[in-house]
């Protein structure tokens, strides 16, 4: 898998950078009539007002592709990759891996107000999934390959390998395991190497490192985080409301992207900065020299353009547009704060960066990835503290205002629950010796079946509650086991021999130093509810017995500690 991850990272990097170049080509052809691979903003200078219809034409083609070729091309990329993990055993069809990036390139190249990062993440995940399907792998290993491709895709776009790995962990892997992290990290590192070989800009969003931030910047970051957390929740709700409005249109779904594209063209005629991925806007916000009226106009129109087009079911990423909106709102907040003496030295560029990261953290709940992204994309080490504060408060407010994130809302509607918290496996870290019954009831091998049946039926005898009977000799060695059901079946057949004669001579066992996860797996695999615990070594000395009851008691005690409930409480409090 590590070697395969290196190959996946390199392939995804080439595909991702190729997609960026294709977007540049389509933009230049659509708005300038030029065959050029260079990055340039969309403009109305060549075709004039007729360019209003360019996004509509792109939306029409995307609607036809979604209707007749691959409905999966719709959406902003990351939720579709999550669905592949949660629902489809990490299998992404070949047609989606091919048509999704092409539809995205057409959407953004014809003026769609999206970023390429989400679809490239989905494309990278698709390439990783295809490698996992072509080469025999389990579903767990395919998931790792899909996450490796997604991390490589984000690295290819922004040059942020750590953020790519963390995004894969927080939104795709849902685990912190070496077997997962190492291949994903190798894929991101491989993609970064290829990115450098192809001479991509680094860092992508340079921000001059200011002096060490003081209390004013820290408090300002908290305020921006609170605002952007609420903003992210509002943008998510607004997007879903717009999707509902499209659902009410009395025309086929394939025409919706064309309508959304026409609205994008009209908004672009008012402010061409809203067209395309808008990475120029992010750099301008970080410079901190944009006029307040220009910031406010960009905030409102970029949000309208993004939500109206994405809600129509077209293809495009959310990271760049929501970061643009978050950066503009944060810059406006900063301009208001600097009028107050404690915030007079608040840098507009840092405020905008905190807003960019915070709004994405609030909308996606990918807290660590958002902080890492803002640092890696700018190389501004002094912003770490403000970024941590801003993103933390944004996630806090977002969780209070909405149950699901923009990434998980559609999955939740389909009844798919996405993990949110990553905690150590309690069963994997608890040894059997910590909870086993150290004084199990045993029977000697010389007992007759009828004698044991009498004891099992006598309510005053301790053996009456037993479900299995370990057979132990005077030397303390386990000779076998017999279950209550096997005992009754033997009696019904008329047999009355010594229990050692019909006992299971080599029962499934567990050792005291193994984990409860091992015990649980063994019980599930063999369809049993109890396991004798024997010492390691050549002589199987019985030292205890473990059942499902002891295992569940561990979980019960964890709930009591976590939620502060008493053993008599019927249900635990739900966390906020």
N, C-alpha and C positions, 0 to 999 in steps of 0.2 A: 504493500500500500504506500509506503513512503516514496518509492521510486515512481509509482504510478501518479502520486500527487505532484511530483516535480514535473512530469509530463503534462498533467492537466493544467498546472499553473502556467506553463509556457504557452500551451495552446490557447488558453483563455485570454492571456495577455495579448497575443497576436490578434485574436478575434475581437477583443474589446477595443484595442487601439484602431483596428481596421474599421470597427463600427463608428468610432469618433470621426475618422477620416471620411467615411461615407456620409455622415451627417453634414460635415463641412461641404462636401461636394454637392449634396442635394440643396443645401442652403444657397450656395453660390449660383447654382443653376436656376433655382426657383425665384430668387429675388434680384439676381444680377445678370442672368443670362450668360454666366461665365463658367467654363470648365476649370475649376480650381479646387485644390485640396486644402487650402489655407483657411484657418479659422477667421470668420468675419461675421459681424452681426447682420441680422435681417434688416433690410432697408426698403423704402418705397421710392428711392431715387431713380431707379431704372424703369420700372413698369408703372409707376404712379399709383393712382387709386385702384387700378385693376389687381394689384397685388393683394387686395383685401380677400380675393377669392382663392388665393393660393392655399391657405390652411384648409378651406372647405374642400378643395380638390384632394388634398392629402387625406382628409377625413373620409371622403367618399371611397377612396381605394381601400383604406383600412376597414371600413364597414363591410365592403364586399369580401375582403379576405376573411374577416371574422364570420361572415355568413356562409361562405361556400368552401372555405379551406380549413381554418383552425380558429374556433371560437376562443381558444386560450390566448390569442394574441392581445386581447383586451386586458386592461388593467395596468398597474404600475410596477409589476415585476416581483417585488419581494413577497407579497401575500401569495402569489401563484407558486413561488418556490416553497413557501411554508406549507401550502396545500399538498404539494408533491411529497413532502416529508411526512405530514400528518395523515394523509388519506391514501396516497398511491404508492406506499412503500418505496418512496424516493425514486420512482420511475417517472421520467419526463419524456414524452414522445419525441422522436427525431424531428417531426414536422414543426413542433413548437420551438425546438432549439434553433431551427433555421428561420422560421417565419417571424418569431417574436422580435429578434434584433432588426430584421428588415422592416417590419412594420414600425418599430420605434424610430429607426433612421428616417423613414418617410414622414412620420408624424412631427419629429423635431425639426427635420430639414425643411419642411414646408411651413414652419412658424409655430409649431406646437410649443406651449410654454413649459416644457418639461426638461428634466435632466436625463442624461443617458445612463446614470449610475444604476437605477433600479432595474431597467431591462437588461443591462449588462450583467448585473448580479444574477438575474434570472437566467440569462444566456449561459453564464459561467456555471451556474448550478445544473443547467441542462446538459452542458458538455461533460461535467463531472458525472452526472447520472448516466449518460450514454456510455462512458468508459466503464462504469460499474455494471452496466447491463451487458456490454459486449464481452467483458472478461468476467467469468463466473464469480459472483460475490453474494454475500448475504445482504438482507435489507439493511442491516445496521452498517455494513461496510459501504453500501451504496449511499447511505445518508452522509457518511463521512466524505465520500467523493463529491457529492452534490454540494456540501458545505465548503469543501476545498475549492471547487470551481467558483462558488459565489464570492469567497474571500479574494480569490485571484481577480475576479471581475471588478470588485471595488478598488483593489490595488491598482489595476490597470488604468482606471479612470482618474483617480486622485493621487496616486502615489502614497497611499496610506495603508501599509501592510498590517500594522497592529490593529487599526480600526477595522480592517477587513476581517481579521481573525475574530475580534470581539463581536462584530456584527453577526458572524456565522454562529458563534457560541450562543448569543442572546436570542437570536431569531430562528435558528435552524437546528442546531445541535441539541440545545437544552440540557447540556451536561458539561462537566469539567473532567474529562478523562484523558490520560496520556494517549491512548489509542486513537482518540479523535483529534486532540489538539495538535499533535505532532504532524500528521499529514496535512492538516489545514494550514499550519504555520509554514510548512515546506512549500505548499502551493503558492501562498502569498509571497514568500521570499523569492520563489522562481519567477513569479509574475513581475515582481519589482525589478529583478535583474533584466528581464526582457524589456520592460518599460524604459529602463535606462539605456539599453542598447538601441532603442528606437527613438531616442532623443526627445522624450516627452518633458514638458515643463516641470521643474522641481525646485522649490515647492510650488504647488499649483496656485495657492492663494497667499503670496508672501505678505507678511505683516511685520514691520520693523519692531524689534523687541524694545518695549519701553522700560522705564525703571520698575523696580519691584513694586507691585501694587500695595497700596495701603488700605486703611479702613474704609475710606470713601469709595474706592473701587469695589471692595468686598460687599459693602452694603448696597451699592448700585447694582452689583451682580445678583444679589438676592431679590431686589425689586424687579429687575428684568426677568429673572427666573419665574417669579410669581405671575407676571404679566404674560410671559410666553407660554407658561403652562396652561393658563386660561385661554390664551389665543389658540394653542394647539387643539384644545378640546372643542372650541368654537368652530375652527376650520374643519375638524372631523365631522361634527354634526352638520355643518353647512353642506359639506360634500355629499353626505348621505341624503340630505333633503333634496339636493339637486338631482341626485340619481333617482329619487322617487318621482320628481317632476317629469323626468324623461320617460319613466315607466307609464305615465298617463298619456303620453302623446299617441294620437290615433294613427300612427304610421309605423311601418316595420322598423325593427331595431337597427338594421344595417344602414339606415339613413341618419341615425342620431349623430355619429361622428361628423358627418358633413355639416349638420346644423351647428354643432359645437365649434367646428372649424370656422364657419362663417362668423360666429360671435367673436372668435379669437382674432380674425382679420379686422373686424370693426374696432375692437379694442386696440389692436396694434396700430391702426390708422391714427388713433388718438395719442398713443405713446408706443413707438416702435421698440422701446426697451423691454416690453412685455413679451416680445416674440422670441422664440428659440429658448435654448437652455439658460441663457442669462448669466453665464459665468463672468461676463464683463461687469454685470451689476454687482456681483459679490466682491470683485476686486475694487470697484469704486466705493462700495460701502466701507470696506476695510481701510481705504485711504482716508476716510473721514472728512472729505471736502465737499460732499454733495449737499446742495441747498435743501433747506427744510421742506419747501414746497415740492421739490423734485422727489424727495424721499416719500412724502405723503402720497403723492400721485402714483408712484411706483408701487407702494404698499397696496393701495386699493385696487388698482387695475391689474396687477399681477395676480392677486388673489382671485379676482373675478375671472380672469382669463384661464387660470389653472383649474378652478373648480368647475366652471361651465364646460370646459373641454374634457377633463378627466371624467366628469359625471356622465358624459355621453357614451362612455364605453370605448374610448380610443386607447392607444398604447402610449405610455410615457411614464417617466419616473417622477417621484415626489420629492426627492432629497433637495435638488437645486431650487425648485420653486418655493417650497416651504421654508428653506433657509433664506431665500430672498425676502419673503414676507416677514420672517422672524427677525432678520437683520434690519429691515427698514423700521419695524415697530420698536426694536431695541434702540435704534439710532434716535427715533423721535422721543422715546423716554429719556435718553441721555441728554438730548438738547433741552428738555424740560428740567432735568435734575441739575444741570450746570448753572441754572439760574439761582440755585441755592448755595450758600457759602460752603457747606461741607462737601459738595460735589463739584466744586469749581474746576478741579483738575481731572475730572473723569474723561478719559480719552474716548472719542466717538468710535474709533475703530475697534477698540477692545469691547465696548458695549455692543457694537454690531456683531462681533464674533460670538460673544456670549449669547446673544439673541438667536443667531443662526443655529448654534448647537443646542440651545435650550428648547427651541420650538420642535426640533426634530426628536430630541429626547422625550419631550412630553407626548408627542404624537405616536412615537414608535415604542416607547418604554425601553429603548436600547441605551441605557444610561452610560455605560462604560464606553461603548462604541462612539457615542456622540462626543464625549470628552476627548477620546483619543483622536477622533477625526479632526476636530478643531485644532488640536496641537500639531498633528502631523501635516495637515494641509497648509499651516502657516509657519511652522517652526518657531513659534513664539512661546518660549518656556515660561515666561513670567505670567502668562494667562492661565496657568493650570489652576491656581486657587480660585479665581473668579469663575472659571468654567465649571469646576466641581460644585460651587455654590449655586450657580445659575441652573445647571442641569438637574441637580438634586431637588431644588425647589420646584422646578418645572414638572418633574415626574411626580412629586408629591401632590401638587395641585391637580395634575391630570388624573391621577388615580382617585382623587376625591370627587372629581367632576364627571368622570365617565368610567364605566366598568371595563370596556374593551378599548384597545388601541386601534388606530387606523389600519394596522397590519392584521389584526385578529377579528375585526368586526364581522366580515363576511363569513369567516370560518365559524364563528360563534353562532351565526344565524343558521348554519347548516348542522349545528349540533356538535361541532368539533371543538374540544377544549384544548387550548394551547397552554403548556406549562409557563408559569410566570416566575417561580422561585426555584433556585437551584441550591439545594442543601445536601449535605452528605447523607448517603443511604444509611439510615439508622441500623437496619439489619446487617449491612455489610461491615459496620464498625463494632458490632456487639458480638462477643464470642459466646458460643453455646454454654460454656462453663459458667457464665455470669447469671444465667436464668434457669438452668436445667434443674429438674427435681433430683436432688442428690441422694434421696432415700426412696427409690422406687420400690414398690411391692413386687416381690419375686416369688417363684415357686420352684421347688426342687424337681429334678428330672424324674424322680421315682413316683411322683403323684399320679394317681389314676384320674382318668377323665371325669369319672362320676364324682370323685371327691372334690375336684376343682369346680365342677358345676354346682355342687351343693354350696360351696363357699361363695361362688359368684352370685348365687341367688339369695344368700342370707344378708339381709339389710344391715345386720349388726357386724358383719365381717368387713374389714377394710377392702378386701378384694372385690366387693360387690360393685364398686364404682369404677373398676379397672376396665379398659377396653382392650388392652393387650397384656399378656402375661409373659415377662421375660423369664426364661428358664435358666437358672444359675445353680451350678454345683457348689460343693463345699469349698472348693478352691477359688470361688468368686468369678470363675470364667463363664462367659455367656455361651450356653449350649444351643440356644435357639429361642424362638418366640412363638406364641400361639395367640390368635385373636379370639375375642368372645364369639364372633360369628363362626369361626372355624371350629371352636369348641362345641357349639350347638349343633353344627352340621355333623360332626363326628358322633355325637350322642344319638342324633336322629338315625344315623346309619346302623346303630346297634353296637358300635365299637366301644370298648371300655379298657383300653390298654393304657400303659404309662404315657404321659403326655409327651415324653421325649420321642416316642415312636412316630407321632404325626406332626411334630413341631417343624417349623421352618428352620432348617439347620444353618443356613447362611443368610440371615435377614439383612436388610438394608440398615446401615448403622451410620453414625456420625461421631467425630472425635471432639473432645472438649475444646480444642484450640481452633476449630473451624467456626465460621460465622453463622449467624442466624439466617443470612441470605443463602448460604450453602444448605442449611437445613430446610429452608422453605423450598428451594429449588428441588431438593431430593424428594420432599413430600409430594410436590406437584407432579414431578416426572413419573413417580411410581404410584400415585393415587393412594397415598397412605397419610395418616394423621399423626403418627407418633414414631419416634426413632429412638432406639437404645443408644446411649452414649458410652463408648468404650475407649479405653486408653490406647494410644498408639503403641505398636509393637507386635511381636509374634503372638502374644497371649492376649486374647480379647477380654480383658477385665472390665466388667460392667461398673461404671462409676455414676450413672444417672440415666434419666429418661427425659426427653423433651417432646412436647406436643404443641399443637397449634395454640392452645390456651396460653402457654408461657410466652410464645412469640407475640400474640396479640396484647398481652399484658404490657410488654415493652412499649408498644405503640400507644397504649392507653396512658401509661405514665408520661410519655413524651407529650401527649396532648394536654395532660393536666399541668405539666410544667410550662408549656408554651402559652396556654390560654388562661392560666391561673384559676382552674376550676377544681372543685372538690370531687372525690370519687363518686359521690352520689348525684352529681349534676347529670341531667339526661343528655344534654348536647353541649358542645363547646361553643363559646362565643365566636362569631365570625370576625376575623380581623378587618379593620377599616381598609 
